[in-house]
Amino acid sequence: QVQLVESGGGLVQVGGSLRLSCAASGRTFSTLAMGWFRQAPGKEREFLAAIRRSGGDTYYPDSVKGRFFVSRDNAKNTVYLQMNSLIPEDTAVYYCTRRSAQDLGPYDDPNEYVVWGQGTQVTVSS
């Protein structure tokens, strides 16, 4: 069973950048597609990015396209989320997640993801 641990969150000013990391345990990491979601207080979990197992295919919603970038290093069992031009609305808990092995359903559906990290807080101050 893959376990996920996020890091890199914190407090940043408007316009700043952060890079989140997600370290995965287990030897099957390179065979699995991964994703990032976030959840702000009182809001539903929001899809941010997904990356296929090879790293060649990435997916983003329009809300973050061009500001957020997902990447992975299979040799290090780590997936990253680079976040640029941050705004206060980006304040949330950010979660790394692993997709099901079938990797067939919609990327923005949290039900298609089967393992979740504990989350890391990102706060953008104005």
CYANA upper distance limits for C-alpha pairs under 8 A (distance plus 0.5 A):
  1 GLN  CA     26 GLY  CA      7.22
  2 VAL  CA     24 ALA  CA      6.81
  2 VAL  CA     25 SER  CA      5.83
  2 VAL  CA     26 GLY  CA      5.71
  2 VAL  CA     28 THR  CA      8.07
  2 VAL  CA     29 PHE  CA      7.85
  2 VAL  CA    115 VAL  CA      7.71
  3 GLN  CA     24 ALA  CA      6.04
  3 GLN  CA     25 SER  CA      5.76
  3 GLN  CA     26 GLY  CA      7.83
  3 GLN  CA    115 VAL  CA      7.62
  3 GLN  CA    116 TRP  CA      8.17
  3 GLN  CA    117 GLY  CA      7.59
  4 LEU  CA     22 CYS  CA      6.77
  4 LEU  CA     23 ALA  CA      6.19
  4 LEU  CA     24 ALA  CA      5.14
  4 LEU  CA     25 SER  CA      7.18
  4 LEU  CA     96 CYS  CA      7.45
  4 LEU  CA     97 THR  CA      7.79
  4 LEU  CA    115 VAL  CA      8.08
  4 LEU  CA    116 TRP  CA      6.98
  4 LEU  CA    117 GLY  CA      5.16
  4 LEU  CA    118 GLN  CA      8.15
  5 VAL  CA     22 CYS  CA      5.86
  5 VAL  CA     23 ALA  CA      5.75
  5 VAL  CA     24 ALA  CA      7.08
  5 VAL  CA     96 CYS  CA      8.21
  5 VAL  CA    117 GLY  CA      5.85
  5 VAL  CA    118 GLN  CA      7.15
  5 VAL  CA    119 GLY  CA      8.20
  6 GLU  CA     20 LEU  CA      7.45
  6 GLU  CA     21 SER  CA      6.06
  6 GLU  CA     22 CYS  CA      4.79
  6 GLU  CA     23 ALA  CA      6.97
  6 GLU  CA     95 TYR  CA      7.63
  6 GLU  CA     96 CYS  CA      7.04
  6 GLU  CA    117 GLY  CA      6.88
  6 GLU  CA    118 GLN  CA      7.58
  6 GLU  CA    119 GLY  CA      6.56
  6 GLU  CA    120 THR  CA      6.55
  7 SER  CA     20 LEU  CA      6.28
  7 SER  CA     21 SER  CA      5.76
  7 SER  CA     22 CYS  CA      6.89
  7 SER  CA    120 THR  CA      6.70
  8 GLY  CA     18 LEU  CA      7.64
  8 GLY  CA     19 ARG  CA      6.60
  8 GLY  CA     20 LEU  CA      5.05
  8 GLY  CA     21 SER  CA      6.57
  8 GLY  CA    120 THR  CA      7.89
  9 GLY  CA     18 LEU  CA      7.72
  9 GLY  CA     19 ARG  CA      8.23
  9 GLY  CA     20 LEU  CA      6.75
  9 GLY  CA    120 THR  CA      5.88
  9 GLY  CA    121 GLN  CA      5.83
  9 GLY  CA    122 VAL  CA      5.45
  9 GLY  CA    123 THR  CA      8.48
 10 GLY  CA    120 THR  CA      8.42
 10 GLY  CA    121 GLN  CA      6.60
 10 GLY  CA    122 VAL  CA      5.48
 10 GLY  CA    123 THR  CA      6.60
 11 LEU  CA    122 VAL  CA      6.63
 11 LEU  CA    123 THR  CA      5.26
 11 LEU  CA    124 VAL  CA      6.42
 11 LEU  CA    125 SER  CA      7.66
 12 VAL  CA     16 GLY  CA      6.58
 12 VAL  CA     17 SER  CA      7.79
 12 VAL  CA     18 LEU  CA      8.16
 12 VAL  CA    122 VAL  CA      8.26
 12 VAL  CA    123 THR  CA      6.79
 12 VAL  CA    124 VAL  CA      5.50
 12 VAL  CA    125 SER  CA      6.73
 13 GLN  CA     86 LEU  CA      8.09
 13 GLN  CA    124 VAL  CA      5.88
 13 GLN  CA    125 SER  CA      5.34
 13 GLN  CA    126 SER  CA      6.61
 14 VAL  CA     85 SER  CA      7.55
 14 VAL  CA     86 LEU  CA      5.96
 14 VAL  CA     87 ILE  CA      5.60
 14 VAL  CA     88 PRO  CA      7.15
 14 VAL  CA    124 VAL  CA      6.40
 14 VAL  CA    125 SER  CA      6.37
 14 VAL  CA    126 SER  CA      5.92
 15 GLY  CA     84 ASN  CA      7.60
 15 GLY  CA     85 SER  CA      4.68
 15 GLY  CA     86 LEU  CA      5.37
 15 GLY  CA     87 ILE  CA      6.86
 16 GLY  CA     84 ASN  CA      6.74
 16 GLY  CA     85 SER  CA      6.00
 16 GLY  CA     86 LEU  CA      6.01
 17 SER  CA     82 GLN  CA      7.95
 17 SER  CA     83 MET  CA      5.91
 17 SER  CA     84 ASN  CA      4.92
 17 SER  CA     85 SER  CA      6.68
 17 SER  CA     86 LEU  CA      6.73
 18 LEU  CA     82 GLN  CA      6.59
 18 LEU  CA     83 MET  CA      5.77
 18 LEU  CA     84 ASN  CA      7.26
 19 ARG  CA     80 TYR  CA      7.24
 19 ARG  CA     81 LEU  CA      6.06
 19 ARG  CA     82 GLN  CA      4.85
 19 ARG  CA     83 MET  CA      6.49
 20 LEU  CA     80 TYR  CA      6.01
 20 LEU  CA     81 LEU  CA      5.51
 20 LEU  CA     82 GLN  CA      6.90
 20 LEU  CA     83 MET  CA      8.45
 21 SER  CA     78 THR  CA      7.21
 21 SER  CA     79 VAL  CA      6.41
 21 SER  CA     80 TYR  CA      5.05
 21 SER  CA     81 LEU  CA      7.03
 22 CYS  CA     78 THR  CA      5.90
 22 CYS  CA     79 VAL  CA      5.69
 22 CYS  CA     80 TYR  CA      6.70
 22 CYS  CA     96 CYS  CA      6.75
 23 ALA  CA     76 LYS  CA      8.40
 23 ALA  CA     77 ASN  CA      6.48
 23 ALA  CA     78 THR  CA      5.08
 23 ALA  CA     79 VAL  CA      7.28
 24 ALA  CA     29 PHE  CA      7.29
 24 ALA  CA     77 ASN  CA      5.90
 24 ALA  CA     78 THR  CA      6.52
 25 SER  CA     29 PHE  CA      7.95
 25 SER  CA     77 ASN  CA      7.58
 28 THR  CA     32 LEU  CA      7.41
 29 PHE  CA     74 ASN  CA      7.47
 29 PHE  CA     77 ASN  CA      6.53
 30 SER  CA     53 ARG  CA      6.17
 30 SER  CA     54 SER  CA      7.80
 30 SER  CA     74 ASN  CA      5.84
 30 SER  CA     77 ASN  CA      7.70
 31 THR  CA     53 ARG  CA      5.89
 31 THR  CA     54 SER  CA      8.42
 32 LEU  CA     52 ARG  CA      7.55
 32 LEU  CA     53 ARG  CA      5.54
 32 LEU  CA     98 ARG  CA      7.41
 32 LEU  CA     99 ARG  CA      7.18
 32 LEU  CA    100 SER  CA      8.14
 32 LEU  CA    101 ALA  CA      6.84
 32 LEU  CA    103 ASP  CA      8.47
 33 ALA  CA     50 ALA  CA      7.68
 33 ALA  CA     51 ILE  CA      6.19
 33 ALA  CA     52 ARG  CA      4.87
 33 ALA  CA     53 ARG  CA      5.16
 33 ALA  CA     98 ARG  CA      6.77
 33 ALA  CA     99 ARG  CA      5.97
 33 ALA  CA    100 SER  CA      8.31
 33 ALA  CA    101 ALA  CA      8.32
 33 ALA  CA    103 ASP  CA      7.34
 34 MET  CA     50 ALA  CA      6.12
 34 MET  CA     51 ILE  CA      5.96
 34 MET  CA     52 ARG  CA      7.12
 34 MET  CA     53 ARG  CA      7.88
 34 MET  CA     79 VAL  CA      8.05
 34 MET  CA     96 CYS  CA      7.96
 34 MET  CA     97 THR  CA      6.29
 34 MET  CA     98 ARG  CA      5.06
 34 MET  CA     99 ARG  CA      6.12
 35 GLY  CA     47 PHE  CA      8.45
 35 GLY  CA     48 LEU  CA      8.03
 35 GLY  CA     49 ALA  CA      6.00
 35 GLY  CA     50 ALA  CA      4.57
 35 GLY  CA     51 ILE  CA      6.80
 35 GLY  CA     96 CYS  CA      6.42
 35 GLY  CA     97 THR  CA      5.60
 35 GLY  CA     98 ARG  CA      6.64
 35 GLY  CA     99 ARG  CA      7.54
 36 TRP  CA     47 PHE  CA      6.93
 36 TRP  CA     48 LEU  CA      5.90
 36 TRP  CA     49 ALA  CA      5.71
 36 TRP  CA     50 ALA  CA      6.87
 36 TRP  CA     81 LEU  CA      8.09
 36 TRP  CA     94 TYR  CA      7.59
 36 TRP  CA     95 TYR  CA      6.12
 36 TRP  CA     96 CYS  CA      5.20
 36 TRP  CA     97 THR  CA      6.52
 37 PHE  CA     45 ARG  CA      6.93
 37 PHE  CA     46 GLU  CA      5.80
 37 PHE  CA     47 PHE  CA      4.99
 37 PHE  CA     48 LEU  CA      5.62
 37 PHE  CA     49 ALA  CA      7.63
 37 PHE  CA     94 TYR  CA      6.37
 37 PHE  CA     95 TYR  CA      5.67
 37 PHE  CA     96 CYS  CA      7.08
 37 PHE  CA     97 THR  CA      8.13
 38 ARG  CA     45 ARG  CA      6.10
 38 ARG  CA     46 GLU  CA      5.74
 38 ARG  CA     47 PHE  CA      7.22
 38 ARG  CA     48 LEU  CA      7.59
 38 ARG  CA     92 ALA  CA      6.48
 38 ARG  CA     93 VAL  CA      5.94
 38 ARG  CA     94 TYR  CA      4.73
 38 ARG  CA     95 TYR  CA      6.23
 39 GLN  CA     43 LYS  CA      6.81
 39 GLN  CA     44 GLU  CA      6.61
 39 GLN  CA     45 ARG  CA      5.03
 39 GLN  CA     46 GLU  CA      6.58
 39 GLN  CA     92 ALA  CA      5.82
 39 GLN  CA     93 VAL  CA      5.85
 39 GLN  CA     94 TYR  CA      7.08
 40 ALA  CA     44 GLU  CA      7.90
 40 ALA  CA     45 ARG  CA      8.05
 40 ALA  CA     91 THR  CA      7.19
 40 ALA  CA     92 ALA  CA      4.79
 40 ALA  CA     93 VAL  CA      6.81
 41 PRO  CA     92 ALA  CA      7.78
 45 ARG  CA    110 PRO  CA      8.15
 46 GLU  CA    108 ASP  CA      8.19
 47 PHE  CA     60 TYR  CA      8.32
 47 PHE  CA     61 PRO  CA      7.60
 47 PHE  CA    107 TYR  CA      8.26
 47 PHE  CA    108 ASP  CA      5.61
 47 PHE  CA    109 ASP  CA      7.98
 47 PHE  CA    110 PRO  CA      8.04
 48 LEU  CA     60 TYR  CA      6.34
 48 LEU  CA     61 PRO  CA      6.78
 48 LEU  CA     64 VAL  CA      7.28
 48 LEU  CA     68 PHE  CA      8.31
 48 LEU  CA    108 ASP  CA      8.37
 49 ALA  CA     58 THR  CA      7.58
 49 ALA  CA     59 TYR  CA      5.95
 49 ALA  CA     60 TYR  CA      5.18
 49 ALA  CA     61 PRO  CA      7.69
 49 ALA  CA     68 PHE  CA      8.35
 49 ALA  CA     69 PHE  CA      8.02
 49 ALA  CA     70 VAL  CA      6.85
 50 ALA  CA     58 THR  CA      6.05
 50 ALA  CA     59 TYR  CA      5.62
 50 ALA  CA     60 TYR  CA      7.30
 50 ALA  CA     70 VAL  CA      7.52
 50 ALA  CA    107 TYR  CA      7.16
 51 ILE  CA     55 GLY  CA      6.23
 51 ILE  CA     56 GLY  CA      8.03
 51 ILE  CA     57 ASP  CA      6.29
 51 ILE  CA     58 THR  CA      4.94
 51 ILE  CA     59 TYR  CA      7.01
 51 ILE  CA     70 VAL  CA      7.24
 51 ILE  CA     71 SER  CA      7.51
 51 ILE  CA     72 ARG  CA      8.34
 52 ARG  CA     56 GLY  CA      7.18
 52 ARG  CA     57 ASP  CA      5.92
 52 ARG  CA     58 THR  CA      6.98
 55 GLY  CA     71 SER  CA      7.03
 55 GLY  CA     72 ARG  CA      6.74
 58 THR  CA     70 VAL  CA      7.63
 59 TYR  CA    107 TYR  CA      8.01
 60 TYR  CA     64 VAL  CA      7.22
 60 TYR  CA     65 LYS  CA      6.17
 61 PRO  CA     65 LYS  CA      6.60
 61 PRO  CA    108 ASP  CA      8.47
 64 VAL  CA     68 PHE  CA      6.13
 65 LYS  CA     69 PHE  CA      8.38
 67 ARG  CA     83 MET  CA      6.49
 67 ARG  CA     84 ASN  CA      5.60
 67 ARG  CA     85 SER  CA      6.93
 68 PHE  CA     81 LEU  CA      7.22
 68 PHE  CA     82 GLN  CA      6.04
 68 PHE  CA     83 MET  CA      5.03
 68 PHE  CA     84 ASN  CA      6.72
 69 PHE  CA     81 LEU  CA      6.15
 69 PHE  CA     82 GLN  CA      5.54
 69 PHE  CA     83 MET  CA      7.10
 70 VAL  CA     79 VAL  CA      7.78
 70 VAL  CA     80 TYR  CA      6.08
 70 VAL  CA     81 LEU  CA      5.09
 70 VAL  CA     82 GLN  CA      6.83
 71 SER  CA     79 VAL  CA      6.27
 71 SER  CA     80 TYR  CA      5.71
 71 SER  CA     81 LEU  CA      7.13
 72 ARG  CA     77 ASN  CA      8.26
 72 ARG  CA     78 THR  CA      6.25
 72 ARG  CA     79 VAL  CA      4.61
 72 ARG  CA     80 TYR  CA      6.38
 73 ASP  CA     77 ASN  CA      6.60
 73 ASP  CA     78 THR  CA      5.89
 73 ASP  CA     79 VAL  CA      6.78
 74 ASN  CA     78 THR  CA      6.85
 74 ASN  CA     79 VAL  CA      8.48
 86 LEU  CA     90 ASP  CA      6.90
 86 LEU  CA    124 VAL  CA      7.25
 87 ILE  CA     91 THR  CA      8.22
 87 ILE  CA    124 VAL  CA      6.60
 87 ILE  CA    125 SER  CA      8.33
 87 ILE  CA    126 SER  CA      8.28
 88 PRO  CA    123 THR  CA      7.84
 88 PRO  CA    124 VAL  CA      5.28
 88 PRO  CA    125 SER  CA      6.49
 88 PRO  CA    126 SER  CA      7.02
 89 GLU  CA    124 VAL  CA      8.16
 90 ASP  CA    122 VAL  CA      8.02
 90 ASP  CA    123 THR  CA      7.87
 90 ASP  CA    124 VAL  CA      7.16
 91 THR  CA    121 GLN  CA      8.24
 91 THR  CA    122 VAL  CA      5.89
 91 THR  CA    123 THR  CA      5.03
 91 THR  CA    124 VAL  CA      5.98
 92 ALA  CA    121 GLN  CA      6.52
 92 ALA  CA    122 VAL  CA      6.06
 92 ALA  CA    123 THR  CA      7.14
 93 VAL  CA    119 GLY  CA      6.28
 93 VAL  CA    120 THR  CA      5.86
 93 VAL  CA    121 GLN  CA      4.86
 93 VAL  CA    122 VAL  CA      6.55
 94 TYR  CA    119 GLY  CA      5.71
 94 TYR  CA    120 THR  CA      5.73
 94 TYR  CA    121 GLN  CA      6.69
 94 TYR  CA    122 VAL  CA      7.48
 95 TYR  CA    116 TRP  CA      7.26
 95 TYR  CA    117 GLY  CA      6.34
 95 TYR  CA    118 GLN  CA      7.31
 95 TYR  CA    119 GLY  CA      4.99
 95 TYR  CA    120 THR  CA      7.18
 96 CYS  CA    116 TRP  CA      6.49
 96 CYS  CA    117 GLY  CA      5.95
 96 CYS  CA    119 GLY  CA      7.53
 97 THR  CA    113 TYR  CA      6.79
 97 THR  CA    114 VAL  CA      7.79
 97 THR  CA    115 VAL  CA      6.06
 97 THR  CA    116 TRP  CA      4.97
 97 THR  CA    117 GLY  CA      6.77
 98 ARG  CA    113 TYR  CA      5.93
 98 ARG  CA    114 VAL  CA      6.45
 98 ARG  CA    115 VAL  CA      5.70
 98 ARG  CA    116 TRP  CA      7.13
 99 ARG  CA    103 ASP  CA      6.67
 99 ARG  CA    112 GLU  CA      6.39
 99 ARG  CA    113 TYR  CA      4.56
 99 ARG  CA    114 VAL  CA      6.29
 99 ARG  CA    115 VAL  CA      7.81
100 SER  CA    112 GLU  CA      6.58
100 SER  CA    113 TYR  CA      6.03
100 SER  CA    114 VAL  CA      6.16
103 ASP  CA    112 GLU  CA      8.23
105 GLY  CA    109 ASP  CA      8.08
105 GLY  CA    112 GLU  CA      6.59
106 PRO  CA    112 GLU  CA      7.63
107 TYR  CA    112 GLU  CA      7.73
109 ASP  CA    113 TYR  CA      8.26
